[in-house]
Amino acid sequence: MKIVFMGTPDFSVPCLDALIKDGNEIAAVFTQPDKPKGRGYTMTPPPVKVLAQENNIPVYQPKTLKDGEAFRLLSEISPEMIVVVAYGRILPKEIIEMPVYGCVNIHASLLPEYRGSSPIQQAILDGKKETGVTAMYMDEGIDTGDMLMKTVLPIGENETADELHDRLSAAGAELIVKVVHAAAEGTLTREKQDDSRSSHAGMLTKEMSKIDFTRSAQKIHDQVRGLNSWPGASAELRGKRIKIHRTRLASGKGEPGQVLSLSPFVVACGEGALEITELQPEGKKRMDPSAFINGLHGVKAEELRFS
């Protein structure tokens, strides 16, 4: 099938790669403009652009889709389908309606749950036991189009958002190939979303990072997992900010924030306790708790309390 692919970050890459390997004609790739990164602010291409160039696919990086230029380009290319995976721009109605097989989006949730920009993280923050990817036809709303196919995945007890991201990305790649084949064979069926069951996953912010140890151990564990790796979960210990990267549920009880033991490194919560298995003191690299405790030079557990 003749396809135009629209996507930008790492999540999009397996989908594009799968469509290429499946033998489709990827007539063009649309992606976000290059951005400065690192200390030297070096202009860096999006991951999708890198893969497209490796496969000699024409790349377009318009700053807007609303000035008519993108529509003109797409009209000349005349794709049979447009596939959109984490592109980062809203498509105008005239582009959505252009391809004969429609505009198909891969979204990292089981729609209508978690429409919006951070569905992977929000599912973990909410303590969900499963999530998935949904293929849908695009419309003018935000993730509101008719659903086509879904893949359901369990969420591991200690799985982080970054780890789940990679599994969902791979699942999305398998799903989009199935959708393209079904479209070509005329066997795609569509299902309207039940808006009464919808929920929204908004933008993540740094303000979500601070840990409140009066909450339950499960809620804090979900916060740590869901905000990994950005913006991360953090708390203060001895007046310094500590980023907490990994935890697991533990036994024990005490005043919220009180360190109950050093090995394992267990902290009391409002309900239950949490073992910290990886942390990062301010201005230092990630480390396991033993390295951190060694740097405190003989401190006792009862002398430590997170706030």
PyMOL commands that set and color helices and strands:
alter all, ss='L'
color gray80, all
select helices_A, chain A and resi 10-21+47-54+69-77+93-96+119-125+161-185+195-197+206-208+217-226+289-294+301-303
alter helices_A, ss='H'
color red, helices_A
select strands_A, chain A and resi 2-7+25-30+35-37+42-44+59-60+81-85+103-107+115-116+130-137+147-154+200-201+233-237+240-250+259-261+266-268+273-281
alter strands_A, ss='S'
color yellow, strands_A
deselect
rebuild
show_as cartoon
